[in-house]
Amino acid sequence: MATEVMAQAEESRTNYLTNGHTVKSWLLTLDHKRIGLLYLFSISIFFAIGGIYAALIRLELITPQGDLMTAETYNRVFTMHGVMMIFFFLIPSIPATLGNFLLPLMLGTKDVAFPRLNLLSWYVFMVGAILMLITIMSGGVDTGWTFYPPYSSIYSNSQVTLAGVSIFITGFSSILTGLNFMVTIHTMRAPGLTWFRLPLFVWAHYATSLIQVLGTPVVAITVLALAFERTLQIGIFDPKLGGDPVLFQHMFWFYSHPAVYIMIIPSMGVISELIANMTRKKVFGYHFVAFSSLAIAVFGFLVWGHHMFTSSQSMYAGMVFSLITYAVAIPSAIKTFNWTATIFKGSVSYDTPMIYALAFIGLFTIGGMTGLFLAALGLDVHLHDTYFVVAHFHYVMVGGAIIGYLGGLHFWWPKMTGRMYPEVWGRISAAIVFLGFNLTFFPQFIVGYLGMPRRYHAYVPEYQVWHILSTAGASLLAIGFIMPVVYLAWSLKYGEKAGDNPWMAAGLEWETSSPPPTENFTYQPVINHDAYEFENVKEIKEAAAKEAALQTA
Amino acid sequence: MSLFSFQIPFMPEQASKFALEVDLFYIALWLITIGVTIGIVIAIFVFMVKYKRRHNGEIPDQIEGHMMLEILWSVIPFIICIGIFAWGAKIYYQMYSEPKESLEIFVTGKQWMWRAQHPDGQREINTLHVPVGRRVKLTMTSEDVLHAYFIPAFRTKTDVVPGRYTTTWFEATKPGTYHIFCAEYCGTQHSGMIGTVTAMEPGEYQAWLGGGTNEPPAIVGERLFSSLACNTCHTADGKGRGPKLTELYGKQVKLNNGSSVTFDDTYIRESILDPAAKVVENYQVIMPSFRGQISEEQIGQVIAYLKSIGPKDGDAAAKPAATAAAKPAAAKPAPAATK
């Protein structure tokens, strides 16, 4: 007992945060946990930039006239909103922050397989990001984040080439992270940690990495081809130069559709962890949840044509893409049902991470089901490129990916920082995010079906009421997003000390100290049981023993 | 007004044959969505209340899973999905199959306006007048970037793509004026590339057509055919340096690489802009490209002319390969097109 206390005292003296205080010790760190925090810090800034753009969009759309800014400015604003949020926040969000921080901890290993490559990926990311900031400062881009030629290649007079180079470079950071994770999961699992004992967070990251490694090169080639056409007039996409604009759409969506799974699958992994630990139940149908991540990753590569039902693509190609899209809906449905079943007969906690997890299930259900509308050929003809699409992907990307990210951030915050965030504020902000989100985006389903096209600076007056509701919701959502920034920062200094396992959660990351030492574990973990075995959690046993003692007394 | 003029809330006006079908489909999907969402939300609330953590040391009984449930909640959604797929595909098939006996209007998109050309010569910008109760087919192309022709009240939308023709069709059912939106982002004034479609009773439409002084596109096209000197090679007697083009529209043409192609809008357009792409059997590549010398609208007029001198029986597609094009020496002169 005494040696344990001493060992703990020693750990709290040198954890990964206190191991070096200089800027250099952060910028040259090879520690996956510190790299995770570097990413966390960077993407938070980019999320804020993307959020400011979102606020500008919502303010402009309060009135039907384009009166807050010019059409030219508005086009740049919504483009930069999409580019910042997708390439510099959503794609790296969970894998590069929580994934980087947690994967080696969950695998019971010291670090990822290639620590230097891991640091390189952050630098590559930052080079791409800085180029994008330069792009913004030199006028931004006005093509929409989809960069459709020939507008983007020939007609636009904005900084398309620079933005393309930035995305090209940023893609490599995504590839490096994916590669690193795959090798780490294959080769660095602790003794006894077989594939089917892995936490579902790890399975989700494995599936994500697969897409990152296989998909990202295609978008790299696509933006390169676009840059060639724009700068050297090589005819690839513009028919005036002998190219084909629909070819670009095929190439772009071959990556960009799987890319939405890069954004959502890690979040699904987080939700599996949150629900299991917040209900103290094994995830219902573990194998189905694990394989559904892989199924989404694989099928996700075969559905890109559903973005092109009205593009002049052949009618029969449209039918095939529609059918396969319905196939990819099934694994998502399986996950949702299994999560709900996991709560059944659980021991349900109402703490913030659980609130986020439940919000995720509800919002992702609506987001996923409205995807069925868009995959339905005859209906998509009407819905394509309207606000219905905007609402759908925000339900999946904000209601799914970002809600999962916030839930995960709250759940692992004590592990990352050693401090608890204030629980009451956590619950209040989660509720505000949920309400604000629905008020922002649900009206967009309606105005979309009424015919409001996306990317419109000015619109016909009959749509105004829906836009006012949406802007009101966005104000609420902004408050919900700013609150965690404030109280999480506050908790770094004033938060309650967390202890190793404040949630009494199962999982290797909770067996080491909070924050963990640089080498993660002071011993070599050996695993002889499945994931989510709560009878093995020391803290629960102690609590049960204490309760039993009280009862007998 | 009748009961049917009642405006369904949260829906644009129903003004075409597709509208009701699309709306019913949409409502059905919302019913499924709301049903599933409410089911899940109720389950979550019940579980949360019923299984709230009672004490800190609690470990609930574990349930690994349930094979039958997994199968049920995979197979049932799959069956529902196949049903949705089939329903959607059926509507899509109607929307994108060539309509029979339609009024054909030629539309060009251009940053940031819509031009329409009626077969009787009327031209309009950012408006479109169509008769109700008659199928209207739009053949569309763009002079610059991608656009999309979207009429919410008709539930139709098709991208307008530079370098190729796309088509869309509808049958208006209710007289009135409805929005046209450009739905594919096309640059600075994208949100200003809007207009109105006016559906009129057939009689009013005829009156509207008569109101202008424009010549039919086929007549303009005929003039272009001679002013651009097309007729010096594409002579009507078939002895010119280019194939004879009379009575050819809609027929199969043999190419010098052994394959064949239908002499239709797309092939005519391609041959004007890129003559070397598909060369008719027994002819040399001597035709210059007219890229930059002829607008999309003018190409449409030339096509209208070639269509007007095409086979008159309306059964062209079923006819065997046009020997006239393949063997110029054997062709008979066609007096109708002599200039």
Interface residues (C-beta under 8 A of the other chain):
Chain A: G66 A71 E72 N75 D142 T143 G144 T146 Y148 P150 Y151 Y155 S156 D238 P239 K240 G242 D244 P245 V246 T279 R280 K281 K282 F284 G285 Y286 H287 F288 F309 T310 S311 S312 M315 G318 M319 S322 L323 Y326 A327 A329 I330 A333 I334 T336 F337 N338 T340 A341 I343 F344 K345 G346 S347 V348 S349 Y350 L358 I361 G362 T365 I366 M369 T370 L372 F373 A375 A376 L377 G378 L379 D380 V381 H382 H384 D385 T386 I446 Y449 L450 G451 P453 R454 R455 Y456 H457 A458 Y459 V460 M504 F534 E535 I540 K541 E542 A543 A544 A545 K546 E547 A548
Chain B: F10 M11 P12 F18 E21 V22 F25 Y26 L29 I32 T33 V36 T37 I40 V41 A43 I44 F47 M48 Y51 K52 R53 R54 H55 N56 G57 E58 I59 P60 D61 Q62 I63 E64 G65 H66 L69 E70 W73 S74 P77 F78 C81 I82 I84 F85 W87 G88 A89 K90 I91 Y92 Y93 Q94 M95 Y96 S97 Q111 D144 V145 L146 A148 F150 P152 A153 R155 T156 K157 T158 D159 V161 P162 G163 R164 T166 H179 F181 C182 A183 E184 Y185 C186 G187 T188 Q189 H190 S191 G192 I194 D274 R291
